[in-house]
Amino acid sequence: MPVAVIVLGAVAIGCVPAAHLLASAQWPRRSPAVAIALWQALGLGWGVATVGALAGFGVAGLEAGQAGRRPLLTTGVSTLARTSRGGVTTAPRSGPGASVATATERAARELFGSAGPAARFSNAMYDLRLVSLMASVLLLAVLCWILLAAVQGVLRARHRQMALLKLLAHGDPKVPGALVVDHPAATAYCVPGLRSAIVISAGTLNLLDQAELAAVLEHERAHLRARHDLVLLPFTALLRAFRWSATAREANRAVSLLVEMMADDRARRHRPARELATALLRVGVSGGGQAPTGALAAADQPGGDLAARVTRLLRPPPDLPLYSAVLLCSVAALVVIAPTAAMLLPL
Amino acid sequence: MLAGIVSYCESMNRLGELERAIMEVLWESDDPMTVRQVGICLTDRELAHTTVMTVLDRLTKKGFVRRQRAGRAWRYRPAESREAYVAELMLTALDQTGDRQAALTRFARSVSGAEAAALRAALEALGGSRRD
């Protein structure tokens, strides 16, 4: 089996335990930005490697007899093109079914060159390779589709929010630059986008004092400025497509917490950490913010995230040493570069 | 060119503000209202009849207002109560599952049970009762 497929397979499989390891590690709260980069690399690397490994396994048998080595990407694309045109070489029969049958026979001859049980095995092997190739195309399509669907869903939800806010929200001198919605539940959030908004409920206005409100605004402004929503988007999209996957859930939860920590750090530069901590605690225990429906699945709502943020604000852990940060960033780069190189280089 | 863009933006802002004012009028009223009745409630703005009609038309297209024939005139009423729209805003913000999590970023979830008790204790320790 070509080196490229082995590299791709190793990265694809290795990403899953790596994600578990990262989810349970303690260091991410010391440098959330590094941890987010690693999560992004794992996600992207996994996608590229899985699609590539499936495709690579699929075309490996077909190309075994060809002279010279070509990058996996071009081999895969040309194989797909030939299969869809109908016929790997000069096919005696016509039609898509015929081309598959011809391809099967040809590949069987190429691989094993004999009849009998070996040929049957090679036929099965060929089917497996074909399924693998199809699976890779399907996975690529699904990944692109869920990303587009998530973008569309997000844009629609934000558009609706902005339209409603325009009719309902009003300003308040206690929270300059934010919109106030008259509702007793304590909540604060931001609507990111080209036209963004910070929304504070009347419940929050009553609950928090002036200094705490300023800390909340700083936190939300940090989200908007750094476009943390764009960091979250692919992970929520992935979770939507793979709801059953514990890894996708872990990744999503970890990245949302890390993004909050980054915004906390940014707010702490302008406001005392203690104000933000008490604001978090007050909103957290207000109880009015509980969603009335059972929509919040227990698995998505593990305890401890809020406490972790408060602890981190009051007793900030030291930043990761520079060499660790550099090492982790190199690992992140490698996770993306290795499978990409395996696809593009003639291995 | 630039003046054209500025005046366009100003007119859009004015329309947005009018939409809000007209929604307020409709929410206050118990019965569906005609364009003329809405205009009368906003006399201090000295709006042309056609302006009120345009804004009501926009609101209808956006789904915030429903209209029905009453004789020769249309009568307009809000599609939902003000409270229902506020509830919709809040629910989107509170229900942080799926797409909604990426659509909005929320400051803090509220927690319950043992975790809330622990946090309350932490708040006490921080002098959280100073406001009371």
Interface residues (C-beta under 8 A of the other chain):
Chain A: A150 G153 V154 A157 R158 R160 Q161 A163 L164 L165 K166 L167 L168 V181 D182 H183 A185 A186 T187 A188 Y189 C190 V191 P192 V199 S201 D209 V216 H219 E220 H223 H228 D229 L232 L233 T236 A237 L239 R240 N252 S256 V259 A263 R274 A277 T278 A279 L280 L281 R282 V283 G284 V285 S286 G287 G288 G289 Q290 A291 P292 T293 A295 L296 A297 D300 Q301 G303 G304 D305 L306 A307 R309 V310 L314
Chain B: G16 E19 R20 M23 K62 F64 R82 Y85 V86 A87 E88 L89 M90 L91 T92 A93 L94 D95 Q96 T97 G98 D99 R100 Q101 A102 A103 L104 T105 R106 F107 A108 R109 S110 V111 S112 A114 E115 A116 A118 L119 R120 A122 L123 L126 G128 R131
